[in-house]
Amino acid sequence: MRTDRINREIAAVTDKYPDANAVDEPGGSVGLVIPKFPLPAGFTSEMARIAVRIPALYPTEKLDLFWLDPAVACRDGAQLPNVMTHGVTIAGEQWTQISWHDNGPHDPNRVSVLGFVHSIKQWFAGQVGSA
């Protein structure tokens, strides 16, 4: 069952990404899918599907990893870094799992799902900058 905080944070994401949707998953986690996540130049599309899994114990349990549409690739043919595995199912869809974490101290009172989504933008920008 979703907490009020999770519902508020999902609403904050859908305010920024109106096509985002949340799907309750087994074990109490929530799969949050953003179907039109803007990508910087350097990738094979301008938009991509991404997913974030909100754990049942969030915010005590950290947000960790994100999932990317398997069709997304680097325009120059380089491999995407931090790929952990392919074929992961979230919200009934197939994804490529990307290793991405907030390595700083965890403060459940200061974290947010939207903040984590913004950090994913930084990950994509960093891939372009390192190419």
N, C-alpha and C positions, 0 to 999 in steps of 0.2 A: 504494500500500500504506500502510495506517495505521501510524503510529508508536505505540509503547507509551504515550507521553504523550497522544496524541489519544484512544486507547482509554480511558485513565484519566479524562480530562476528560469524555468522553461518559458514562462511568459516573457521574461526579459529577452531571451534568445529569439522568440518568435516576433517580438517587436522589431528587432534588428533584421531578422531573416524570416519574413512572413510565410514562406513555404515550409519552414521547419515543422517537423512533427515528432511527437514522442510516443513510443510504444512500450507498454509494460512488458517486461521479460520475466522468464522463470527466475525464481530466487529473489524477486523484489527489485532487481535493477531496472533501469529505464534506458532504452535505446533512443537517443536523440539524433534524428537525421536532418541534415541541412542539404537539400537537393541542389541548391544553386549557390555554392560557396565560391566567391570570386578568387581567382588565382592570378598571380602576377605573370608577366610575360616570361616565357621560358618553358611553359608546359604545353601539352598538346591541345588544351582547350582553355577557354577563358573562365569557365565555371566547372565545378566538380561536385559530386555528392561526397559529403563526409559524414561520419557518425561519431558520436561520443557516447560512451556508456557511463551512466550515472549510477554508481553502486548503491545498493539498498541502504548502506550505512553512511552515505554522504550526509553531511560534510565531514564527519569524523574520519571516514575513509576517503583518501585522496582520489581525485580524478587522475586517470593514468591512461596513456595511449590514445590514439585515435585511429579511425578506420577510413579508408579512402576508396573511391570508386576504382576498381581494377583496370579500367580503361585509361586512366590518367598516366601519362608518362612524360619524361623530360623531352622537350623538343629536339635537343641535340643527340638524343639516343642514349644518354648516360642512364645508369640505373638509379632509381630512387634510393636514397640512403635510408637506413633505419627500418627497412622492411623486415618484419618478424616472420610473417606467414601470409599465405593467400587462402581464399576460400572460407573466411570466417563469416558466420551468419549472425547478423544483428538486424533486428526488426524485420526478419524474413528475407533479407537481401544479402548478397555475397559481397565481401569486402577484402581489401588488402590491409593487414594490420601494421600500423606504423608505431615504432617505439618513440614515444614523446612523453616527457615527464617534467613536472616542476620539481627541480632538485633542491629548491630552497626549503627552509623550515616550514612545516605545515601549521597553519593557523586556521582552524575551522571557522572562525569568526570573520576572516578576511577573504577567503576564497569565494569564487563564484563560477558557475558554469559559463557565463558569458566571458568572464576573464580568461578562462581556459580556452574557449573558442578563439578569442583574440590572440592567444599565444600560438595557436595553430597557424594563424596568418603570418606570424613571425617565423615559424618553421619554414613555410613555403618561401618567404622572402629570403631567408638564409640559404635555401637551396639554389636560388637564382644567383645570389651574390657569390656563392662558392664555385659556380660553374665556370 
